[in-house]
Amino acid sequence: MRYGWWPWQLISTPTQVARRLWEMALSRERELLMHTALSLQRVLGGFAIGSTLGILVGAMVGLSRKWERVLAPTMQALAPVPPVAWIPLIIVIFGIGEESKIALIAAGAFSVLYVNTFRGFRSADESLVEVGTLFRWSPRQLAWRILFPSAAPSIFTGMRVALGLSWILLFAAEFVAHSRYGLGWLIRDARNFSRPDDMMVGMFMIGLLGKLSDSLMARLEDYAFRWQRRFSGR
């Protein structure tokens, strides 16, 4: 970097980013804390809403052929649409406040969880369902004792994917919609006013929070399937 090959006027060095990160963390206004807390609130809110709805709708369609005929064609047509393509419609419906940011993240999480939940239910072993039927289990017993446990690995995988997607959509939501604080807003504002160190701080924090949230979800998955011996590589 000292020999001229690094464009330090446009891209901050790691030392500059670390110094700016420290300054923002210890500033009197608690600037970094405010950006991080607000972005985390948006991600968790949108992820919780979208995941809950995605699991519920996916379970309905996976359990019932009637609901599959009613909802599956529409879901299959909407699932390939990129979540960012919904931004104009979401802004029209919810405006440019907090609701639109949470709605965009929820839309992305919903799509992922719907597909994974539906596929998880439909991948259950039919012979196990037949055994439950022989024991005269009710549809609710079949769902809780056989179908939900069979779909759980696919649901957890969908939750990890949806959580990572939520951080990507957070940047899009805060970048496009009006916002005064947030890590996505910090990156946009730093770019507009040529503050590469602030921009890199925002990118670093999104990456760090994404990694921590994924690690937490992986821990929950390992705990839920602690009875199962899984291949961990050679």
Number of C-alpha atoms within 10 A of each C-alpha: 8 6 5 7 7 12 10 14 10 12 16 20 17 12 10 17 20 16 14 17 20 13 14 17 15 13 12 8 10 12 15 22 15 15 19 19 14 13 24 19 13 26 24 18 18 28 28 19 17 27 26 17 19 27 24 17 23 29 26 19 24 24 18 10 12 12 15 18 11 11 15 18 10 11 17 12 9 12 16 9 12 12 20 17 10 14 19 13 12 19 18 10 12 14 15 17 13 15 16 24 31 26 24 29 32 28 26 27 32 29 26 25 30 28 22 25 30 25 18 23 25 17 14 16 12 12 9 14 18 13 13 17 14 9 9 11 15 10 13 10 13 19 18 11 15 19 24 17 15 18 22 18 17 19 27 19 18 25 26 21 16 24 26 20 19 27 24 19 25 25 23 19 26 26 19 18 18 15 16 10 18 26 28 27 25 25 22 20 17 18 16 11 8 14 18 21 25 23 23 24 26 26 16 16 16 21 15 12 16 19 13 12 17 17 13 13 17 16 12 13 17 13 11 13 13 10 8 9 7 9 6 5 4 3
